[in-house]
């Protein structure tokens, strides 16, 4: 899997999941279970989100490159 998160970022996400779980279900989510959920989400949801981001960036950059001619074209006076 190409998606890599630093241990610190994984911990931040696990903490956010734990807080959300506590708030929504009024139960504690252990550190182990939260980290397991982070890994699961990275494997199952991460690739589709990553691919969508790549698609969005490709579209954005293509549009910007196509605008080069109209935005920066200088008429030639021969």
C-alpha positions as CSV (number, residue, x, y, z in Angstrom):
1,X,0.0,0.0,0.0
2,X,1.4,3.4,-1.0
3,X,-0.4,5.3,1.6
4,X,1.9,5.9,4.5
5,X,1.1,7.9,7.6
6,X,3.6,8.8,10.3
7,X,3.2,7.1,13.7
8,X,2.3,10.5,15.1
9,X,-0.5,11.1,12.5
10,X,-1.9,7.6,13.1
11,X,-2.0,8.4,16.8
12,X,-3.8,11.7,16.2
13,X,-6.4,9.9,14.1
14,X,-6.8,7.1,16.7
15,X,-7.3,9.8,19.3
16,X,-9.9,11.5,17.2
17,X,-11.7,8.2,16.7
18,X,-11.6,7.5,20.4
19,X,-13.1,10.9,21.1
20,X,-15.8,10.4,18.5
21,X,-16.7,7.0,19.8
22,X,-16.9,8.3,23.3
23,X,-19.1,11.2,22.2
24,X,-21.4,9.1,19.9
25,X,-21.7,5.9,21.9
26,X,-20.8,6.9,25.4
27,X,-18.2,4.1,25.5
28,X,-14.5,4.1,25.6
29,X,-12.5,2.8,22.6
30,X,-9.2,1.3,23.7
31,X,-6.0,2.5,22.1
32,X,-5.5,-0.9,20.5
33,X,-8.9,-0.9,19.0
34,X,-8.6,2.7,17.8
35,X,-5.3,1.9,16.1
36,X,-6.8,-1.2,14.6
37,X,-9.6,0.9,13.1
38,X,-7.1,3.4,11.7
39,X,-5.3,0.5,9.9
40,X,-8.6,-0.9,8.6
41,X,-9.7,2.4,7.3
42,X,-6.3,3.0,5.6
43,X,-6.6,-0.3,3.9
44,X,-10.2,-0.2,2.9
45,X,-11.0,3.4,2.4
46,X,-7.6,5.0,1.9
47,X,-7.0,3.8,-1.6
48,X,-10.2,5.1,-3.0
49,X,-9.7,8.5,-1.3
50,X,-6.1,8.6,-2.6
51,X,-7.2,7.8,-6.1
52,X,-9.9,10.4,-6.0
53,X,-7.4,13.0,-4.9
54,X,-5.0,12.1,-7.7
55,X,-8.0,12.3,-10.2
56,X,-9.0,15.7,-8.8
57,X,-5.4,17.0,-9.0
58,X,-5.0,15.7,-12.6
59,X,-8.2,17.5,-13.7
60,X,-7.2,20.7,-12.0
61,X,-3.7,20.7,-13.5
62,X,-5.1,19.8,-17.0
63,X,-7.5,22.8,-16.8
64,X,-4.6,25.1,-15.7
65,X,-2.4,23.9,-18.5
66,X,-5.1,24.4,-21.1
67,X,-5.6,28.0,-19.8
68,X,-1.9,28.8,-20.5
69,X,-2.6,29.7,-24.1
70,X,-5.5,32.1,-23.3
71,X,-4.0,33.6,-20.2
72,X,-0.4,34.2,-21.3
73,X,-0.6,34.3,-25.1
74,X,1.1,37.3,-26.6
75,X,0.1,38.3,-30.1
76,X,3.0,38.5,-32.5
77,X,3.4,41.7,-34.5
78,X,5.5,40.8,-37.5
